[in-house]
Amino acid sequence: MTEKMKEVRLPMAEPTGGLGPEPVRIVIADKIKNFDEFEGGPGNTLDRVRIYYDDQAVILADALMDSLPQGIIEPLTIHLMKRRVSLYVTAMPKPEEA
């Protein structure tokens, strides 16, 4: 069975100084490795998982930074942070009324 892949189309940045970005296709389709597949190499398994995720993030960031207009990059960063900030918010007790 063939799965229909979601497609998102965005404008590409304008060339500057005679140099322009190349079109990029980002395919997010392969399943992520299982935790027990991160064997070998330096450090413990958690270090290797962190490095793997960081490497993937750099690849994606490079593709986006090299291709998208800066007018999209800044709002994208804000939207990504807004979606993740709730993970770092902790409930703080209200100060007692004086």
C-alpha positions as CSV (number, residue, x, y, z in Angstrom):
1,M,0.0,0.0,0.0
2,T,1.4,3.4,-1.0
3,E,1.0,6.2,1.6
4,K,0.2,9.6,0.4
5,M,2.8,12.0,1.6
6,K,1.9,15.4,3.0
7,E,3.4,18.2,0.8
8,V,4.3,21.6,2.1
9,R,5.4,24.2,-0.5
10,L,7.2,27.4,0.6
11,P,8.8,30.2,-1.4
12,M,12.6,30.1,-1.9
13,A,14.8,33.0,-0.9
14,E,15.8,35.5,-3.6
15,P,19.3,35.4,-5.0
16,T,21.7,38.0,-3.6
17,G,24.9,39.1,-5.2
18,G,24.5,36.7,-8.1
19,L,24.3,33.7,-5.8
20,G,21.0,32.1,-5.0
21,P,19.7,29.2,-3.0
22,E,19.0,25.9,-4.6
23,P,15.6,24.3,-4.3
24,V,15.6,21.8,-1.5
25,R,13.3,18.8,-0.8
26,I,13.0,17.7,2.8
27,V,11.7,14.2,3.2
28,I,10.6,13.1,6.6
29,A,9.6,9.5,6.1
30,D,12.0,7.0,7.7
31,K,11.3,5.8,11.2
32,I,13.6,7.0,13.9
33,K,16.1,4.5,15.3
34,N,15.0,2.6,18.4
35,F,16.9,3.4,21.5
36,D,18.7,0.0,21.5
37,E,20.1,0.7,18.0
38,F,22.4,3.4,19.3
39,E,25.3,1.1,20.0
40,G,29.0,1.5,19.6
41,G,31.0,4.7,19.3
42,P,32.2,7.0,22.1
43,G,30.1,7.8,25.2
44,N,27.1,6.1,26.6
45,T,23.9,5.5,24.7
46,L,22.3,8.7,25.9
47,D,25.3,10.7,24.5
48,R,25.0,8.9,21.2
49,V,21.2,9.6,21.0
50,R,21.8,13.3,21.8
51,I,24.5,13.5,19.1
52,Y,22.3,11.8,16.6
53,Y,19.4,14.2,17.2
54,D,21.8,17.2,17.2
55,D,23.2,16.1,13.8
56,Q,19.7,15.7,12.4
57,A,18.8,19.2,13.7
58,V,21.9,20.8,12.1
59,I,21.0,19.2,8.7
60,L,17.5,20.5,8.8
61,A,18.6,23.9,10.1
62,D,21.2,24.2,7.3
63,A,18.6,23.3,4.6
64,L,16.1,25.8,5.9
65,M,18.6,28.6,6.4
66,D,20.1,28.1,3.0
67,S,16.8,28.1,1.2
68,L,14.1,30.1,3.0
69,P,13.8,33.9,3.0
70,Q,14.8,35.5,6.3
71,G,11.3,36.8,6.6
72,I,10.2,33.2,7.3
73,I,13.2,32.1,9.4
74,E,12.5,34.6,12.3
75,P,8.8,33.8,12.7
76,L,9.5,30.1,12.3
77,T,12.0,30.2,15.2
78,I,9.4,32.0,17.4
79,H,6.7,29.4,16.5
80,L,9.0,26.5,17.3
81,M,10.0,28.0,20.6
82,K,6.3,28.7,21.6
83,R,5.5,25.1,21.0
84,R,8.3,23.9,23.1
85,V,8.4,26.4,25.9
86,S,5.5,24.7,27.8
87,L,8.0,21.8,28.5
88,Y,10.1,24.1,30.5
89,V,7.4,26.0,32.4
90,T,7.0,24.9,36.0
91,A,4.1,25.7,38.3
92,M,5.2,28.3,40.8
93,P,3.3,28.9,44.0
94,K,1.6,32.3,44.2
95,P,3.2,34.6,46.7
96,E,1.2,35.1,49.9
97,E,-0.8,38.3,49.9
98,A,0.8,40.8,52.3
